[in-house]
Amino acid sequence: HVKTQGLVFESRVGQGRLLVSALNHQTESSSAGRWLLQRFVQHLATGDEPKNAMSGRSVDRMSEAIRARQIDLTRRKWQFRPDPENLGRQQDWIQAKTDPDQWQEISIGQSWEGQGFDSLDGWAWYRIRIDVPPDWVNTPVYLSFAGVDDHYQLYVNGELVGGGGDPIKQQTAFDEQRSHEITAHATPGQPLQIVVRVYDWYGAGGIHRPVILTTAPASSGIKILE
């Protein structure tokens, strides 16, 4: 399955115009990119106006993203615990105080198979404790996932707040970008206990795409498997 991606697009925005390029215009090795940049600048100055206009909602979302504050949790060490017998919920692994010596340090920028858990399929748990910045006052707070392999349930301060993927239908969350609002749990200057219960049905598993604590959402829509 191939998803198309726009490399260059232009749109009217209010009384102005916006041209966005994902091409390489800066490095010395891209003479074509430098030439195109000059053409784009000329086009903005003298070319016909774009036929399409960006919606007000899109402008608002773009403004939110520009103003957003965020913390990349992918750069931090998490704790990890396999759950091959699916006993974690019964034994209350959601709570931070549960068996601290049974959790191992792990990174979420790569699969758990690449970190010593070669034959692990099924359930496993991630957790991390992080302080909400004290200046995040009067702003919504979200946990955004760029994709989890394959299904996950998200708990914040012991409460289930969302999830992604569907093990029953074998629909993976790996290509799902989801933002879960956790404003009610996020007190500026106070800690958050984040726990993610992950189910992998085959192949590489776990959280190996970015996780961001942020003040602007990426997307919405949640499915949860109990």
N, C-alpha and C positions, 0 to 999 in steps of 0.2 A: 504494500500500500504506500503510495508516494503522495506526500502532501506538498502542494505548491507554496512557494514563498515569494512575496513581492520583493524585488531588488531595488526598484525606484518607483516612487509614486508622487503624485502632486494633487493638491486639493485646495479649494478656496476655504479660508478660515476667517469668518467675520468679514472685515473689509480688506483683508490681505490674502496672501497665498502661502502655501507651505509645500516645499519640495523635500522629500526624504530619500536618501540614498544609503543602501547597505553595501555599496561597492567600496573598493580600496582606492582612496584618492590621495594618500599621503606618502606611502613608502616610495623609495627611489626605484624599486623594481617594477612599479606600475605606471609606465608612461601612458598607457591607455586610460587609466584612472585619472591621471592629472589632466589629460586632454578633455575627458568627459566633464570634469569639474568646471573647467572654463566654459564649456558649452552650456552647462546647467546654469551658471551665473548669468550668461548672456540670455538664456531663455527666460529667466526670472525677470530680467530687465526689459526685454522687448517681445517676448513670445505671447501667444494668445492665452487668455485666461483659462484656467481649468474648467471643464464642463461640469464637474461634480463639486459639491460643497460638503465639508465635514459637518455632521450633525452636532447640535448643541450638547447632546449627551456625550458624544465622543470627545468634544473639546473639554468638557468637565472632567472626564476620566483621564485625559492627558494631563490636565492641570493638577489633578490629584497625584498622579504618578510623579510629576516633576517636584511637587512639594513634599512628597512622602519621605519620611524618615524610616530607616530600616537597619536591622542587625542580621547579618548573614550567619545563620547557625551552622552552615556547612563547614565553616572554618573552626568550629569548636569541637572538642571531644565530648562524645556522648557515652552513656553506659548501655550495655547490651546484655540480654539474657535469652537464650533459646528456651522454647517451651514445647518440646516434642510431644508431651502428653496432654497439652492444652489444659493445664492446671492453673495458669496465671490468674485468671479472673476469680476462680474459686479461692485461691490463696491470697487474693488482694494485692497483687503486684502493682496495682495502680498507685498505691501509697508509697511515698518516698522512703519510709522507715522500714519497708519489708526487705529482710535479708540483704543488707547492703554488701556483704562479702560475697554474694552469689552473682554479682554483676561485674562485667568486664568492660574495659575501655574500648571504644570503637569509633571509627570515622564514618560519616554518612556520605562522603563523596565517592564511595565505591561500594560494590555489593558485599554482602557478608561472606560469600564464597571466597572472595579475594582477600579476606582477612582471617583465614583460618577455620572457617565453618563450611568446608567443602561439600559435605553431604547433607546439609541442612535444607529441608523443605518443610512446609507447614508453618506453625506459629513461632514468633519470636517477638521480643519487646525491646524498645529503645526508650531511654529517658534522659532528660537534661534539666538542670535547674538554672534559671537565668533571671537577673533582676531587670525589671522594667525601668527604663531611664526616668529619672525624676522629673525631667522637663516634658514628658509625654502627657501633658495635662489637657483635659477637655478635647481629646482626640480619640477616634476609634482605633482599635488595635486588632490586627489580624495575624494569623499564622498561615503563610502561603507555601504550598507544596508544588514543585514543578513536576512531580510524578513519583509514585512509589510502586515497587514491584513485589506483590501484585495488588493486594488489598490491605487497607489499613483502617484503624480506628484511633481517633485522637482524643486523649484525655488531658484536661488542664485543671490543675489543683484538685484532682480526684473526680472530675465530672466529664462525662462523654459530651464532646462538643461537635463532632463531625467525623467524616471518613471518606473513603473513595474506593472504587473498584467493586466487583461483584463476583465472589468465588463460585456461587451457584451457577451463574451464566458464563463463568470463565472470562469475564470482562476485566482486563487489567487496568489498574490506576496508573500505569507507567507513563501513559501519554495524556493524563488528566492534570490540568493545572487548576488547583482549587485554593480558594482563600476561605478560611474559617474565622468568623469574627469572635474574638475572645475578650471584648471590651469589658464585659461584666466581671471578668476574672483578673484583669490587668490593672493593678493599682500602681501609679507612678512611685518609684523608689522601693517597691516591694517585690519579692521573688515570685516567679512562676515555676511550678513544677509541671513539665511537659512530658507526657508518656504517650508513646505510639506503639500500638499493638499491630503487628504486621503478619500477613499470611502470604506465603509464596507457594505456588503449586508446581512449578518446575523451573529449571534454569537458574540464572542469577536472580538473587532475591534481595529485598531490603530497600533502604532509603539511599539511593545513590544518584539522586538529583537534588538540586538546592532546596533548602528550607529557609524561609525568611520570616523574621518577626518584623512587622511593618505597620505603618499607619494608613495604607491604601490597599484596597482589595485588588486581586488579580482576576478572579472569576468567582462564580457561585454555583451551587447545585451539589447536593450531597446524597450519597447512598450509604447505608450502614447495614452490615450483616451482624445480627446478634449471635 
